[in-house]
């Protein structure tokens, strides 16, 4: 079989269009940011269908690239830390290692244009997500600490025969999922306003003022000094084993049934849709793994701290997430029903409040911890990342609504589950599940799990020309 020809056509750097006085400052990193230095960049992207009347016209892609670059420059005026680089200040006696963002001395964000001679069907038709998706993103296998020498933001536009994939690699020590999609949504709005203005003057601002002042707990004066002499003392690089990646679709009706079942079994109305779905995934993946009944297992949920911290609005730019964990034995998890597992997850989320967050930060400052993927997640955990609440399909770049959302190589391991809203909306959810080949085969044979899934139908849509 002949491998499709992937070609990187061009590369440039994009700086903020209107540098502001504040953007010439140094941004210190918080404990939440620093803890992510070993993790990979966030790699998420959107697949669009080319407007049918323009598929074979070269000026379409030229104009698209021009508009993307210009609107990116305008967007970086608001999200200026993404155009910077990481820098480190070290001392030897006593040893200390402080990392922060230099927002001024940088080439800016990287912008790449590439081509690949395949169609949208080559991406969406296979049962498993094809590995070629990894080439749609820059910073392959890079960890966030590499932001000292690599751009903190890299956009790659890959032109297919009948589609365009816009992939974004963003340093996870700079931003979390909320900040990531806030950037993407803002970029889309500015792109549309730029195109509609047709060269005339216009102004587009973020829907809400971004909060760039990094939040630090009481009695913590930045910068935070890590007790190290060299990054080799705390930076490790995680290589994922061979995994199967598959996207499972859950319709709004299926989600509603899971939620009703979970709440009914527990005689409550407090269990959420996502907690019910997470409980199903936790039970079914654990069953697929066939561990001993006394084996401990956990389900970790990425939780946004903004809604739990009074001074932190949704517009706070940076990391503000925490992994909460529900734990039990395999025997208890499988002998009890969906509602039992969902209630454990509900209590875990409900008990995560400001007091818990502040206690975690206090302990972290006493003994700084850098998350290492190879050690942080055990072989029997299920980790639910991202969120179906993110505005993924509200992003349009002159090609209408995206056909699908996909991710790259980054931060994947056996048991990692990434959630997206379903394309049709209405409460539907897509889950990107990563498992070893044997475990994925067992999951595909699990009647409880497969009966809850459905086929995601991508309808023909009208595109803006």
DOZAGU-199338 format. One record per residue (C-alpha): residue in one letter; x, y, z. Coordinates in pm, whole numbers, plus 32768, in hexadecimal, padded with zeros to 4 digits. Example, Ala and Ser with C-alpha at 12.3 -4.5 7.8 and 13.67 -1.06 7.14 Angstrom:
2
a84CE7E3E830C;s85577F9682CA;
This chain:
465
x800080008000;x808B81537F9B;x809E825080B6;x7FF9839D805D;x80F284B5801E;x80F885AC813E;x81A586F280E4;x81F3882081BB;x81D2893D80C4;x821E8A73818F;x82628AF382EC;x82668C4C8388;x82418CF684D7;x81218DD6853E;x813A8EE78643;x80258FAC86EF;x7F9790B28604;x7F8491BE870F;x808091808825;x800892258962;x80D692B48A7A;x806E919D8B63;x80E090938A6A;x824891028A9A;x824790798BF8;x82AD8F2E8C8F;x81988E368CE7;x81E08D5E8E15;x81628BF68E23;x807B8B798F35;x808E8A238FE0;x7F8089A78EEE;x80598A168DC7;x81A689948E4B;x8113883E8E9B;x80D788108D23;x8240883F8CB0;x826C86C88C6A;x8123869E8BB1;x80FB86BE8A39;x806F87EA8982;x7EF587F78955;x7EB1877A87F3;x7D4E87A98776;x7CCB8800861F;x7B9F881A853A;x7B5E877583EA;x7AA1884382E9;x7A1387ED8196;x7A8388CF807A;x796B899B7FDD;x78FD88BE7EBC;x791989CF7DB4;x7A7E8A217E1D;x7B1D88CA7E47;x7BF588EC7D0E;x7C3D8A607D24;x7D988AB47DA8;x7D3B8C137E10;x7C518B807F19;x7D6B8AF47FF0;x7E488C267FB1;x7D368D0F802B;x7CE38C2C8151;x7E4D8C2781C4;x7E698DA081A4;x7D2D8DD58273;x7D968CD58377;x7EEA8D7783A7;x7E608ED783C2;x7D478E7984B1;x7E3F8DAE8580;x7F188EE585A2;x7DEA8FAB8619;x7D8A8E98870D;x7EE88E8C87A1;x7EBF8FF98801;x7DD18F79890D;x7E7E8E2B894C;x7FDE8EBD894B;x80818DBB8A36;x80568CB98920;x81488D818849;x82588D6F8954;x83548C6C89C8;x83A88BC58B11;x84E08C3C8BC2;x858C8BBD8CFC;x86478C6C8E0F;x872F8B898ED5;x88008BAE900E;x88FB8AB29095;x890A8AFE920A;x88078AB19279;x879589FC913F;x865E8A9390A1;x85B98A858F4C;x84AF8B868EEE;x83EF8B6F8DA4;x83268C8F8D13;x82A98D178BC5;x83688E228B09;x82568EC68A3A;x833F8FA98975;x847F8EFC8907;x83ED8DFE8818;x83B18DBF86A7;x823E8D8D86F4;x81548C6C86A6;x81AA8B788590;x80C18B578462;x80EB8A29837B;x804489CD8233;x8056886181C6;x7FA8877F80CB;x7F44861180D1;x7EB185517FAB;x7D8F84AB8061;x7C1D84F78087;x7B3F853881B3;x7ABC83D48195;x7C1D835081D3;x7C0E83FF8325;x7AAA83AF838F;x7A5B826082EA;x7B508178839F;x7AD480E284E5;x7C0E815A8598;x7C9882BA8586;x7DB082998483;x7F1282E38501;x7F3E83DB83E2;x7E7D84D084C0;x7FB984FC858F;x806085A88467;x7F4F86B4846A;x7FEE8753859D;x813887FC85E2;x820487B3871F;x81E686388701;x8248859D8852;x82C686EB88D7;x8295872E8A4A;x823288828ACD;x838D88CB8B57;x83FF88CD89EA;x83518A1F89D3;x84A58AB28A28;x85118A7288C1;x83C98A22880F;x829F8B0887D1;x81958B0188E0;x808F8AFB87CC;x80A48A558677;x7F8F8A4D8574;x7F9E894F845A;x7EAE89668335;x7EAD881E8274;x7DFE88228122;x7D5C86DA80B9;x7CC686887F67;x7B6986F27FD5;x7BA48787812D;x7C77885B8215;x7CEF87FE8370;x7D4C8918845F;x7E2188878575;x7E92894C86A2;x7FAF88EC878E;x7FAA89C188CB;x809A89AC89F0;x7FDD890A8B11;x80B089C18C15;x801A8B038B8B;x7EAE8AA18B60;x7DAC89968BAD;x7C8289208AE1;x7BA78A488B45;x7CB48B3D8AD7;x7CFB8A72899D;x7B988A7D8919;x7B6F8BE78988;x7C948C3488A2;x7C078B628785;x7AAB8BFF87A6;x7B3F8D5E87A7;x7C178D138678;x7AE38C9885BC;x7A1B8DD38610;x7B388EB685A5;x7B688DEF8463;x79F98E178408;x79FA8F8C8457;x7B378FBB8389;x7AA08F0A825A;x79588FC88275;x7A109116828A;x7AB590D08137;x7BE291A9817D;x7B2A92C08233;x7B7F932A8394;x7AD3926584A4;x7AFC920A8611;x7AB890BF86BA;x7AF09086882A;x7ACC8F5088FE;x79688F158978;x79E88F448ADB;x7B298FEB8B4A;x7C3E8EEA8B72;x7CDE8ED18CC8;x7E578EB58C97;x7EC28EF58DFE;x7F318D9F8E77;x7E878D388FBB;x7F608CCF90DF;x7EEB8C4E9233;x7F138D279365;x80748D4B93F0;x81088CDF92A1;x81DE8DE491F6;x82438D97908F;x831B8D208FF8;x830A8BC29089;x84658B3290BA;x848389BC9085;x8594890E9150;x865988989020;x879F88F08F72;x874788638E1C;x860B87FD8D63;x868E86998D3F;x863D86708EB1;x84C586908E73;x847D86778CFD;x842D851E8C6E;x83A584C18B18;x828483D08AFA;x826F82E789CF;x8116825189A7;x80FE80DC895A;x804C806E881E;x7EE080D38848;x7D9F80B78788;x7CDF81FE877C;x7B7081FB872C;x7A5D8302873B;x7910828D87CA;x77D5835E879B;x76C4837A88A3;x7581841D8833;x74C1850F890F;x73B58404893D;x74B4830189AC;x755183F68AA4;x73F9844A8B30;x73AF82D98B67;x74FA82A38C1B;x74B783CF8CFB;x7355835A8D4B;x73D081FA8D99;x74E882728E7D;x740683618F3F;x72F082608F5A;x73D881598FEC;x744B825190F5;x72F482F39131;x737F844E90E5;x7382855A8FD9;x74E085DF9021;x75B185038F3A;x760F85BE8DFC;x760F853E8C97;x778A853B8C84;x77AE848B8DD2;x76BE837E8D56;x778183548C11;x78CD834F8CCB;x7847823F8DB1;x77E9816B8C83;x7943819A8BEB;x79F1814C8D35;x792F800A8D6A;x794C7F8E8C05;x7ABF7FD78BD8;x7B077F338D28;x7A407E018CBB;x7B007DFB8B72;x7C4A7DF68C2F;x7BDE7CC88D01;x7CAC7D188E37;x7C927C5B8F81;x7B5F7CAF904E;x7C377D3D9165;x7CFA7E1B9074;x7CD27F8F90BF;x7C49805D8FA0;x7C0381D18F79;x7B5182C68E9A;x7BEF841F8E81;x7B2F854F8E06;x7BD486918D90;x7B1F879C8E5C;x7B1D89128E1F;x7B7889D38F5A;x7AF58B1F8ED7;x79918ADE8F48;x7A148A7D90A0;x7AFD8BA290DB;x7A508CEE9118;x7B5D8DCA907B;x7B7C8CF88F3F;x7A848D3D8E24;x7A698C698CE9;x7B398D728C35;x7C6B8D228D0B;x7D7F8CC38C16;x7E668BB38C94;x7E408A628D3F;x7D388A348E46;x7CE788C38E40;x7CFA87A48F34;x7CD4862E8F07;x7BD885A89000;x7BD284309031;x7AD0832E909A;x7B6681E29108;x7AE98087915C;x7B377F1A9115;x7AE07E6E8FD1;x79F37D89908C;x792B7EA69126;x79217F668FDE;x789D7E428F0F;x77B87DA29012;x76FE7EE99047;x763A7F9D8F38;x766B80D28E63;x75CA81B28F6A;x76BA813F907B;x77EB81A08FAA;x774B82E58F34;x76F98348909C;x786583139101;x78CC83FC8FE8;x77C184F8904B;x783C850391B3;x79A48528913E;x794A8657906A;x785C86ED916F;x796586D9927F;x7A67878F91AD;x7A4688F39230;x7B1C8A249275;x7B97899793BF;x7C15885C9312;x7CBD892791FF;x7D6F8A0C92F4;x7DE488E393C5;x7E71883D928D;x7F2D897A9230;x7FB5899D9393;x803C883A9389;x80C4886D9228;x818989A09291;x822388DA93AF;x828587C092C2;x826B88259151;x81F0870E906D;x822186FE8EF5;x812686108E57;x81CA84EC8DA1;x80DF84328CBA;x819782E98CE7;x816782F48E61;x803483C98E97;x7F4082D68DF2;x7F3B816B8E5E;x7EDF804A8D71;x7D8380248E09;x7D0C818C8DFD;x7C2282338D08;x7C6C83A38CD0;x7B5784808C43;x7BF585B18BA0;x7B7586E98AF2;x7A0087408B08;x78C387258A35;x787188868AAB;x7981892589D8;x790889E788A8;x79B1890B87A6;x78C289218680;x787F8A95869D;x79C78AD985E8;x79A48B2F8477;x7AB48BA6838F;x79EF8BEB8253;x79AF8A78821C;x78798A4D82F2;x78598964841A;x797788708451;x793E870783E7;x79F786768512;x7AE586C58630;x7C1F85F68661;x7D5A85FB8736;x7EC985A58707;x7FBF84BF87B4;x7FD9858F88EF;x7F8485178A4F;x7EF783C589EA;x7F17827B8AA3;x7E4E81408AE3;x7D0F81BC8B86;x7D1383268B0C;x7BBB839B8A9C;x7B8C84F189F8;x7A2F858489E6;x799C866E88E3;x783C86EB88A8;x7791862A8793;x778286DF8647;x760586E58647;x75FD878687A0;x74CF875B8881;x759786AE8993;x763C85A688B6;x77A4854A890A;x78CA84B2884F;x79D183F38911;x7B2D83B18887;x7B9D8275893D;x7D0982008949;x7D48809689AC;x7E3B7F7E8965;x7DCA7EAC883B;x7D597D898919;x7C967E698A07;x7BF17F2388E5;x7B807DDB884B;x7AE57D758995;x7A367EC689B5;x79A77E9E8857;x79137D5288CC;x78737DEE8A02;x76FB7DF389C6;x76AF7EF78AD2;x77A77FEA8A39;x775C7FB088C9;x75E37FBD88FE;x760C811F8985;x76CE81988854;x764481FD8703;x76C4825985AA;x771F83C58578;x76918435842B;x773F855C8386;x763A860682A9;x768486D68176;x7686884281DA;x7682898E8125;x77C88A518130;x78148BC1812A;x78BA8C207FE6;
